[in-house]
């Protein structure tokens, strides 16, 4: 064990925004790099097939990025209120602040921002995360927050999600996060499979993989909505009450699931109704062949033996 437990005592610890954690930013940057790489090679694709590939690749990258990114987002269920509340325990001082509650698949993020930020000779700008995923101890993190002496609003909201809280919502939200995360990873696997199948001459199975991707994305939304539909205890902060609602991650996942279902249904419909149109959209080969036929002359191969026997007639008589 080192002095100060390996922490520099005179420097504040890094804090990450509720909706923009480091893993979330990494996922976004990776998919943006893939999209930028494709845009760099896009001018090398000739003809109208360039626009087919543009729509296909960017749409696929958006679906994959969304499925992975929402795992690390704290915007599944959010709430925010401006109130005049107590600041620290055993103190009558009150502050005017914005209090935010952000619930994700892996835990809870509580924010406290003063209005103005400088009050009581302090900078009131807190962003605390409490994790309940596998291998993490939520109760232990809450105990550490008590020992650090965090402000009352942060401790008050974090206490509502502890396993021993009378609210009893810890188990519901924890299970909601586990089920939603598991179904999203399955959706991501089928998204990868759909890209492989659509790049092969089996668009029928690619469409089925897209349908399964959308189904599992919707399963994650329904899992979070059904299990987390248990109403929270009344959250009163000073003279105001904090209420939660579904956030951006929830609605984007819902929209992505519906989009995958529509794309999968369109692929299957075109496969049975107009397979040539589906082939045109998937690889743009028809347009490419038409442009080559207009700008080039046909290649003729002559066989001298063919000329020798071409003029002669071959007659076969059969006598019985």
MIKOL-902101 format. One record per atom (N, C-alpha, C, O): residue in three letters; x, y, z. Coordinates in steps of 0.2 Angstrom, whole numbers, plus 5000, padded with zeros to 4 digits. Example, Ala and Ser with C-alpha at 12.3 -4.5 7.8 and 13.67 -1.06 7.14 Angstrom:
% residues 2
ALA506649725039/ALA506249785039/ALA506649845039/ALA507149835042/SER506449895035/SER506849955036/SER506450005039/SER506750065040/
//
This chain:
% residues 320
UNK500449945000/UNK500050005000/UNK500450065000/UNK500950075004/UNK500350114996/UNK500750174995/UNK500350234999/UNK499750225001/UNK500750285000/UNK500450345003/UNK499850374999/UNK499950374993/UNK499350385002/UNK498750414999/UNK498350364994/UNK498050384990/UNK498550294995/UNK498250244991/UNK498450254983/UNK498050244979/UNK499050284982/UNK499250294975/UNK498950354972/UNK498950354966/UNK498550394975/UNK498250454973/UNK498550514975/UNK498750524980/UNK498750564970/UNK499050624971/UNK498550664976/UNK497950684973/UNK498750694981/UNK498250724986/UNK498050794984/UNK497550814986/UNK498450824980/UNK498350894978/UNK498050904972/UNK497950964969/UNK497750854968/UNK497450864962/UNK496850824962/UNK496750774964/UNK496350854959/UNK495650824959/UNK495650764954/UNK495950764949/UNK495150714956/UNK495150654952/UNK494750674946/UNK494350714946/UNK494850644940/UNK494550654934/UNK493850634934/UNK493650584937/UNK493350674931/UNK492650664931/UNK492450664924/UNK492650704920/UNK492050614923/UNK491750604916/UNK491050624915/UNK490650614920/UNK490850654910/UNK490150674909/UNK489650614909/UNK489850554908/UNK489050624912/UNK488550574913/UNK488450534906/UNK488350474906/UNK488350574901/UNK488150534894/UNK488750524890/UNK488650504884/UNK489350544892/UNK489950534888/UNK490550504892/UNK491050544893/UNK490550444893/UNK491050404897/UNK491650394892/UNK491550394886/UNK492150374895/UNK492750354891/UNK492650304886/UNK492750304880/UNK492350244888/UNK492150184883/UNK491750214878/UNK491750194872/UNK491250254879/UNK490750274874/UNK491150314869/UNK490950314863/UNK491550364871/UNK491950404867/UNK492350364862/UNK492450374856/UNK492650304865/UNK493150264861/UNK492750224856/UNK492950224850/UNK492150204857/UNK491650174852/UNK491550214847/UNK491550204841/UNK491350284849/UNK491150334844/UNK491750344839/UNK491650354833/UNK492350354842/UNK492850374838/UNK493050314833/UNK493250324828/UNK493050254835/UNK493150194831/UNK492750194825/UNK492950184820/UNK492050194826/UNK491650194821/UNK491650254816/UNK491550254810/UNK491850314819/UNK491950374815/UNK492550364810/UNK492550384805/UNK493050334813/UNK493650314809/UNK493550274803/UNK493750274798/UNK493150224805/UNK492950174799/UNK492550214794/UNK492650204788/UNK492050254796/UNK491650294791/UNK492150344787/UNK492050344781/UNK492550374791/UNK493050414787/UNK493450384782/UNK493650404777/UNK493650324784/UNK494150284779/UNK493750264773/UNK493950264768/UNK493050244774/UNK492650224768/UNK492550294764/UNK492550284758/UNK492450344767/UNK492350404763/UNK492950424759/UNK492950454754/UNK493550404761/UNK494150424758/UNK494250384751/UNK494450404746/UNK493950314752/UNK494050274746/UNK493450284741/UNK493350254736/UNK492850314744/UNK492250324740/UNK492350354733/UNK492050324728/UNK492750404732/UNK492850424725/UNK493150374720/UNK493050384714/UNK493450324722/UNK493750274718/UNK493250224715/UNK493350184711/UNK492550224718/UNK492050184715/UNK491750224710/UNK491450284710/UNK491650194704/UNK491350224698/UNK490650214697/UNK490350174700/UNK490350264694/UNK489650264692/UNK489150274698/UNK489350294703/UNK488550254696/UNK488050254701/UNK488150214707/UNK487850224713/UNK488550164707/UNK488650114712/UNK488950144718/UNK488950124724/UNK489250204717/UNK489550244722/UNK489050264728/UNK489150254734/UNK488450284725/UNK487950304730/UNK487650244734/UNK487350254739/UNK487550184730/UNK487350124733/UNK487750104739/UNK487550094744/UNK488450104738/UNK488850094743/UNK488850144749/UNK488950124755/UNK488850204747/UNK488750254752/UNK488250244757/UNK488350244763/UNK487650234755/UNK487050224759/UNK487150154763/UNK486950154769/UNK487350104759/UNK487350044763/UNK487850044768/UNK487750014774/UNK488450064767/UNK489050064772/UNK488850104778/UNK488950084784/UNK488650174777/UNK488550214782/UNK487950194786/UNK487950204792/UNK487450164783/UNK486850144787/UNK487050084791/UNK486850074797/UNK487450044789/UNK487749984793/UNK488150004799/UNK488049974804/UNK488550054797/UNK489050074803/UNK488650114808/UNK488750104814/UNK488150144806/UNK487650184811/UNK487350124816/UNK487350134822/UNK487050074813/UNK486750024817/UNK487249994822/UNK487049984828/UNK487849974819/UNK488349944823/UNK488549984829/UNK488649964835/UNK488650054827/UNK488950094832/UNK488450104838/UNK488550114844/UNK487750114836/UNK487250124841/UNK487150064845/UNK487150074852/UNK487250004843/UNK487149944847/UNK487649944852/UNK487549924858/UNK488249954850/UNK488849954855/UNK488850014860/UNK488950004866/UNK488750074857/UNK488750134861/UNK488250134867/UNK488450164872/UNK487650114866/UNK487150124871/UNK487350084877/UNK487050094883/UNK487750034877/UNK487949994883/UNK488350044888/UNK488250024894/UNK488650094886/UNK489050134890/UNK488750204891/UNK489050244894/UNK488150204889/UNK487750274890/UNK487350274896/UNK487150214898/UNK487350324899/UNK486950334906/UNK486250374904/UNK485950394909/UNK486050364898/UNK485450404896/UNK484850364894/UNK484450374890/UNK484850304898/UNK484250264897/UNK483650284901/UNK483050284898/UNK483750314907/UNK483250344911/UNK483550404914/UNK484050394918/UNK483250464913/UNK483550524916/UNK483050564919/UNK482450564918/UNK483250614924/UNK482850664927/UNK483350714929/UNK483850714931/UNK483050774929/UNK483350834931/UNK482950884934/UNK482350894932/UNK483150924939/UNK482750974943/UNK483151024945/UNK483751014947/UNK482951084946/UNK483251144949/UNK482951154955/UNK482351164956/UNK483351164961/UNK483051164967/UNK483451204972/UNK484051214971/UNK483251224978/UNK483551254983/UNK483651204989/UNK483151194992/UNK484151174990/UNK484251114994/UNK484851124999/UNK485251164998/UNK484851075004/UNK485451075009/UNK486051055005/UNK485951015000/UNK486651075008/UNK487251055004/UNK487651005008/UNK487750955004/UNK487751005014/UNK488150955017/UNK487750935024/UNK487350975026/UNK487950875026/UNK487650855033/UNK487950895038/UNK488450925038/UNK487450905044/UNK487650945050/UNK487751015048/UNK488151045052/UNK487451045043/UNK487551105041/UNK486851135039/UNK486451105035/UNK486651195041/UNK486051225039/UNK486151265032/UNK485651295030/UNK486751265029/UNK486851305023/UNK486451275017/UNK486451205017/UNK486151315013/UNK485751285007/UNK486051325001/UNK486351375001/UNK485951284995/UNK486251304989/UNK485751304984/UNK485251254984/UNK485751344979/UNK485351334973/UNK485751294967/UNK486251314965/UNK485451244965/UNK485851194961/UNK485351154956/UNK484751154957/UNK485751134951/UNK485351084946/UNK485551014948/UNK486151004949/UNK485150974949/UNK485250904951/UNK485050854946/UNK484450864943/UNK485450814943/UNK485250764938/UNK485350694940/UNK485850674944/UNK484950654938/UNK484950584939/UNK484950544932/UNK484550554928/UNK485450504931/UNK485550474924/UNK485650394926/UNK486150374929/UNK485150354923/UNK485250284925/UNK485350244918/UNK485050264913/UNK485950204918/UNK486150164912/UNK486050094914/UNK485750074918/UNK486350054909/UNK486349984910/UNK486849954915/UNK486749904917/UNK487349994917/UNK487849974921/UNK487850014928/UNK488249994932/UNK487450064929/UNK487450094935/UNK487050164935/UNK486650174930/UNK487150204940/UNK486850264941/UNK487350324941/UNK487950314944/UNK487250374938/UNK487650434938/UNK487250494941/UNK486750514938/UNK487550524946/UNK487150584949/UNK487650644948/UNK488250644949/UNK487250704946/UNK487650764945/UNK487350814949/UNK486750814950/UNK487750864951/UNK487550924955/UNK487950984953/UNK488550984954/UNK487651024950/UNK487951094948/UNK487651154951/UNK487051164950/UNK488051194954/UNK487751254957/UNK487551304952/UNK487851304947/UNK487151344954/UNK486851394950/UNK486851464954/UNK486351484957/UNK487451504954/UNK488051494950/UNK488451434953/UNK488351404959/UNK489051424950/UNK489451364952/UNK489851384958/UNK489851334962/UNK490051444959/UNK490351464965/UNK489851484970/UNK489551534970/UNK489851444976/UNK489351464981/UNK489751434988/UNK490051384988/UNK489651474993/UNK489851455000/UNK490651444999/UNK490951395003/UNK490951484996/UNK491651484995/UNK491951414992/UNK492451394993/UNK491551384988/UNK491651314985/UNK491451314978/UNK491051354976/UNK491751274974/UNK491551254967/UNK491051194967/UNK491251144969/UNK490451204966/UNK489951154967/UNK489851124960/UNK489451154956/UNK490151074958/UNK490151044952/UNK490350964953/UNK490950954952/UNK489850924954/UNK489950854956/UNK489650814950/UNK489150824947/UNK490050754949/UNK489750704944/UNK490050634947/UNK490550624946/UNK489550604950/UNK489750544953/UNK489450484950/UNK488850484949/UNK489750424949/UNK489550364946/UNK489550314951/UNK490050294955/UNK489050274951/UNK488950214955/UNK488750154951/UNK488250154948/UNK489150104951/UNK489150044946/UNK488849984950/UNK488949974955/UNK488349954946/UNK488149884949/UNK488249824944/UNK487949774945/UNK488649834939/UNK488749774934/UNK489149724938/UNK489349734944/UNK489249664935/UNK489549604938/UNK490249624940/UNK490649654936/UNK490449604946/UNK491049614949/UNK491149684952/UNK491649694955/UNK490649724952/UNK490649784956/UNK490149784962/UNK489649754962/UNK490349824967/UNK490049824973/UNK489649894974/UNK490049944976/UNK489049894973/UNK488749964973/UNK488649984980/UNK488750044981/UNK488549944985/UNK488549964992/UNK489149984994/UNK489250034998/UNK489749954992/UNK490349984994/UNK490550044991/UNK490850094994/UNK490350064985/UNK490450124982/UNK490050184986/UNK490250234987/UNK489450164988/UNK489050214992/UNK489350224998/UNK489350285001/UNK489650175002/UNK489950185008/UNK490550235007/UNK490750275011/UNK490950225002/UNK491550265000/UNK491250334999/UNK491650385001/UNK490750344996/UNK490450414995/UNK490250445002/UNK490350505003/UNK490050405006/UNK489850435013/UNK490550455017/UNK490550505020/UNK491050415016/UNK491650425019/UNK491950495016/UNK492350525020/UNK491850505010/UNK492150565007/UNK491750625008/UNK492050685007/UNK491150615011/UNK490750675013/UNK490450715007/UNK490550775007/UNK490250675002/UNK489950704996/UNK489250744998/UNK489050735004/UNK489050794994/UNK488450834996/UNK487850794997/UNK487850734994/UNK487450815001/UNK486750785003/UNK486350764996/UNK486150704996/UNK486250804991/UNK485850774986/UNK486150714982/UNK485750674980/UNK486850714981/UNK487150654978/UNK487050594982/UNK486850544980/UNK487150604989/UNK487050544993/UNK486350524994/UNK486150464994/UNK485850564994/UNK485150554994/UNK484950514988/UNK484550464989/UNK485150534982/UNK484950494976/UNK485250424976/UNK484950374974/UNK485950424977/UNK486250364977/UNK486050314982/UNK486050254981/UNK485750334988/UNK485550294993/UNK484850254991/UNK484750204993/UNK484450294986/UNK483850264984/UNK483950194980/UNK483550154979/UNK484550184977/UNK484750134973/UNK485150074976/UNK485350024973/UNK485250084983/UNK485650034987/UNK485249974988/UNK484649974988/UNK485549914989/UNK485149854990/UNK484749854996/UNK484249824996/UNK484949895001/UNK484549895007/UNK484049955008/UNK483749965013/UNK483949985002/UNK483550045002/UNK482850025003/UNK482649975000/UNK482350055006/UNK481650035007/UNK481350045000/UNK480750014999/UNK481650084995/UNK481350084989/UNK481250024985/UNK480850004981/UNK481749974986/UNK481849914983/UNK481849914975/UNK481649864972/UNK482249964972/UNK482249964965/UNK482949944963/UNK483049934957/UNK483449924967/UNK484049904965/UNK484049844961/UNK484349844956/UNK483649794963/UNK483649734960/UNK483349744953/UNK483549714948/UNK482749774953/UNK482449784946/UNK482849824941/UNK482949794935/UNK483149874943/UNK483649914938/UNK484249874936/UNK484449874931/UNK484549834941/UNK485049794940/UNK484949744935/UNK485349724930/UNK484349704936/UNK484149654931/UNK483949684924/UNK484149654919/UNK483649744924/UNK483549774918/UNK484149784914/UNK484149774908/UNK484649814917/UNK485249824914/UNK485649764911/UNK485849764906/UNK485649704915/UNK485949644913/UNK485549614907/UNK485849594902/UNK484849614907/UNK484549584902/UNK484549624895/UNK484649594890/UNK484549684896/UNK484649734890/UNK485249724887/UNK485349724881/UNK485849724891/UNK486449724889/UNK486649654885/UNK486949654880/UNK486349604888/UNK486449534885/UNK486149534878/UNK486449504873/UNK485449554878/UNK485149554871/UNK485449594866/UNK485449584860/UNK485749654868/UNK486049694864/UNK486749664861/UNK486849674855/UNK487049634865/UNK487649594862/UNK487449544857/UNK487849534852/UNK486949504858/UNK486649464853/UNK486449494847/UNK486649474841/UNK486149554848/UNK485949594842/UNK486649614838/UNK486649614832/UNK487149634841/UNK487749654838/UNK488049594834/UNK488349604829/UNK488049534837/UNK488349474833/UNK487949464827/UNK488249444822/UNK487249464827/UNK486849454821/UNK486949514816/UNK486849504810/UNK487149574819/UNK487249624814/UNK487949614810/UNK487949624804/UNK488449584814/UNK489049564810/UNK488849514805/UNK489149514799/UNK488449464807/UNK488249404802/UNK487849434796/UNK487949404791/UNK487449484797/UNK487049504792/UNK487549544787/UNK487349534781/UNK488049574789/UNK488449604784/UNK488849554780/UNK488949564774/UNK489049504783/UNK489449444780/UNK488949414775/UNK489149404769/UNK488349404777/UNK487849364772/UNK487649414766/UNK487549394761/UNK487549474768/UNK487349524762/UNK487949534757/UNK487849554752/UNK488549524759/UNK489149524755/UNK489249464751/UNK489649464746/UNK488849414752/UNK488849344748/UNK488249344744/UNK487749374745/UNK488149294740/UNK487549284736/UNK487049254739/UNK486749204737/UNK486949274746/UNK486349244750/UNK485949294753/UNK485949304759/UNK485649344749/UNK485349404752/UNK484749384757/UNK484549414761/UNK484449324755/UNK483849294759/UNK484049284766/UNK483749314771/UNK484649254768/UNK484849244775/UNK485149314778/UNK485049324784/UNK485349354773/UNK485549424776/UNK484949464779/UNK485049494784/UNK484449454775/UNK483849494777/UNK483549464784/UNK483349494788/UNK483649394784/UNK483349364791/UNK483849384796/UNK483549394802/UNK484449384795/UNK484949414801/UNK484749484803/UNK484849494809/UNK484549524798/UNK484349594800/UNK483749594804/UNK483649634809/UNK483249544802/UNK482649544806/UNK482849524813/UNK482549544818/UNK483249474814/UNK483449454821/UNK483849504825/UNK483749514831/UNK484249544821/UNK484549604824/UNK484049654827/UNK484149674833/UNK483549674823/UNK483049714825/UNK482649684831/UNK482449724836/UNK482549624831/UNK482149594836/UNK482449594843/UNK482149604848/UNK483149574843/UNK483449574849/UNK483549644852/UNK483649664858/UNK483649694847/UNK483749764849/UNK483049784853/UNK483049824858/UNK482449764850/UNK481849784853/UNK481749744860/UNK481449774864/UNK482049684860/UNK481949644866/UNK482349684872/UNK482149684877/UNK482949714870/UNK483249754875/UNK482849814878/UNK482849824884/UNK482549844873/UNK482149904875/UNK481549874879/UNK481349914884/UNK481249824877/UNK480649804881/UNK480849774888/UNK480549784893/UNK481449744888/UNK481749714895/UNK481849774900/UNK481649774905/UNK482149834897/UNK482249884902/UNK481649924903/UNK481549944909/UNK481149924899/UNK480549964900/UNK480049924905/UNK479749954909/UNK480049854904/UNK479649814908/UNK479849804915/UNK479549814920/UNK480549794916/UNK480849784923/UNK480949854926/UNK480849854933/UNK481149904923/UNK481249964926/UNK480550004927/UNK480650064929/UNK480049974925/UNK479350014925/UNK479150024932/UNK478650054934/UNK479449994937/UNK479349994944/UNK479450074946/UNK479950094945/UNK478950104949/UNK478950174951/UNK479450184956/UNK479550144961/UNK479850234955/UNK480350254960/UNK480050284967/UNK479450304966/UNK480350284972/UNK480150314978/UNK480050394976/UNK480450414971/UNK479750424980/UNK479650504979/UNK480350534980/UNK480650524986/UNK480650564975/UNK481250594976/UNK481150674977/UNK481050704972/UNK481250694983/UNK481150764985/UNK481850794987/UNK482150774991/UNK481950844983/UNK482650884984/UNK482450954986/UNK482250994982/UNK482450964992/UNK482251034995/UNK481451044994/UNK481051004996/UNK481351094990/UNK480651114988/UNK480351084982/UNK479851094980/UNK480751044978/UNK480651014972/UNK480650944972/UNK480950904976/UNK480250914967/UNK480250834966/UNK480550824959/UNK480450854954/UNK481050774960/UNK481350744954/UNK480950684951/UNK480850634954/UNK480850694944/UNK480450634941/UNK480950614935/UNK481250654932/UNK480850554933/UNK481250524928/UNK480850504922/UNK480250494923/UNK481150504916/UNK480850484910/UNK481350444906/UNK481950454907/UNK481150414901/UNK481650374896/UNK482050424892/UNK481850474890/UNK482750414892/UNK483150454889/UNK483350444882/UNK483050404879/UNK483850474879/UNK484050474872/UNK484250404870/UNK484050374865/UNK484650364874/UNK484850294873/UNK484250254872/UNK484350204867/UNK483750254876/UNK483150214875/UNK482850224869/UNK482650174865/UNK482750284867/UNK482350304861/UNK482750284854/UNK482450264849/UNK483450294855/UNK483850284849/UNK483850204848/UNK483850184842/UNK483950164853/UNK483950094853/UNK483250074850/UNK483250024846/UNK482650104852/UNK482050084849/UNK482050094842/UNK481750054838/UNK482250154840/UNK482250174833/UNK482650124829/UNK482550114823/UNK483250104831/UNK483750064828/UNK483449994827/UNK483449964821/UNK483049974832/UNK482749904831/UNK482149904826/UNK482149864822/UNK481749964826/UNK481249964820/UNK481649974814/UNK481349944809/UNK482150014813/UNK482550014807/UNK482749954804/UNK482749934798/UNK483049914809/UNK483249844806/UNK482749804804/UNK482849764799/UNK482149804807/UNK481549764805/UNK481349784798/UNK481149744794/UNK481349854797/UNK481149874791/UNK481649854785/UNK481449834780/UNK482249864787/UNK482749844782/UNK482749764780/UNK482749744774/UNK482649724785/UNK482649654784/UNK482049634780/UNK482049594776/UNK481449664782/UNK480849654778/UNK480949674771/UNK480649644766/UNK481249734770/UNK481349754763/UNK481749714759/UNK481649694753/UNK482349684762/UNK482749634759/UNK482349574757/UNK482449554751/UNK481949544761/UNK481649484760/UNK481049494754/UNK480949454750/UNK480749554755/UNK480249574750/UNK480549574743/UNK480249544738/UNK481149614742/UNK481449614736/UNK481749554733/UNK481749534727/UNK481949514738/UNK482249444736/UNK481649404732/UNK481849364728/UNK481049404735/UNK480549364732/UNK480149404726/UNK479949374721/UNK480149464727/UNK479749504721/UNK480149524716/UNK480049514710/UNK480749564717/UNK481149584712/UNK481949574714/UNK482249614716/UNK482149514713/UNK482849494715/UNK483349534711/UNK483849544713/UNK483149554704/UNK483649594701/UNK483749664704/UNK484349694704/UNK483249694706/UNK483349764710/UNK483749754716/UNK484149794718/UNK483649694720/UNK484049684726/UNK484749674724/UNK485149704728/UNK484849644719/UNK485549634717/UNK485949694715/UNK486549714716/UNK485549744712/UNK485749804710/UNK485949844716/UNK486449884716/UNK485549844721/UNK485649884727/UNK486249864731/UNK486649894734/UNK486349794731/UNK486849764735/UNK487549774733/UNK488049784736/UNK487649764726/UNK488349774723/UNK488349824717/UNK488949834715/UNK487849844715/UNK487849894709/UNK488149864703/UNK488349904699/UNK488149804702/UNK488449774696/UNK488049784690/UNK488449794685/UNK487449794690/UNK487049804684/UNK487249874681/UNK487349874675/UNK487249924685/UNK487449994683/UNK488249994680/UNK488350024675/UNK488649954683/UNK489349944681/UNK489349914674/UNK489749934670/UNK489049864673/UNK489049824667/UNK488749874661/UNK489049864656/UNK488249904663/UNK487949954657/UNK488450004655/UNK488550014649/UNK488750034660/UNK489250084658/UNK489850054655/UNK490150094650/UNK490049994656/UNK490649964652/UNK490349954645/UNK490749954640/UNK489749934644/UNK489549914638/UNK489449974633/UNK489549964627/UNK489350034636/UNK489250094632/UNK489950124630/UNK490050154625/UNK490450114634/UNK491050144633/UNK491650104630/UNK492250124629/UNK491550034629/UNK492049994626/UNK491749944621/UNK491149934620/UNK492249924616/UNK492049884611/UNK492049814613/UNK492449794617/UNK491749764609/UNK491749694611/UNK492349664609/UNK492649684604/UNK492549614613/UNK493149574611/UNK493049514607/UNK492649474610/UNK493349504601/UNK493149454597/UNK493749404596/UNK494349434595/UNK493649344597/UNK494249294597/UNK494049254591/UNK493549224590/UNK494549244586/UNK494449214580/UNK494849144580/UNK495449144582/UNK494549094578/UNK494949024578/UNK494949004571/UNK494548994567/UNK495648994568/UNK495748984561/UNK495448914559/UNK495148904554/UNK495348864564/UNK495048804562/UNK494348814561/UNK494048774557/UNK494048864565/UNK493348874564/UNK493148904557/UNK492648884554/UNK493648944554/UNK493548974548/UNK493548914542/UNK493248914537/UNK494048864544/UNK494148814539/UNK493548774538/UNK493348754532/UNK493148754543/UNK492548714543/UNK491948744543/UNK491448714542/UNK491948814543/UNK491348854543/UNK490948854537/UNK490248844537/UNK491248854531/UNK490948854524/UNK490648794522/UNK490148784518/UNK490948734525/UNK490748674522/UNK490148644526/UNK490048664532/UNK489748614522/UNK489148584525/UNK489248504527/UNK489548474523/UNK489048484532/UNK489148414534/UNK488448384534/UNK487948404537/UNK488448334529/UNK487848294528/UNK487948224530/UNK488448194529/UNK487448204534/UNK487448134537/UNK486848094534/UNK486348114535/UNK487048044530/UNK486447994528/UNK486447934531/UNK487047904532/UNK485947914533/UNK485847844536/UNK485447804533/UNK484847814531/UNK485647744531/UNK485347694527/UNK485147634532/UNK485647604535/UNK484547614532/UNK484347564536/UNK484247504532/UNK484047444534/
//
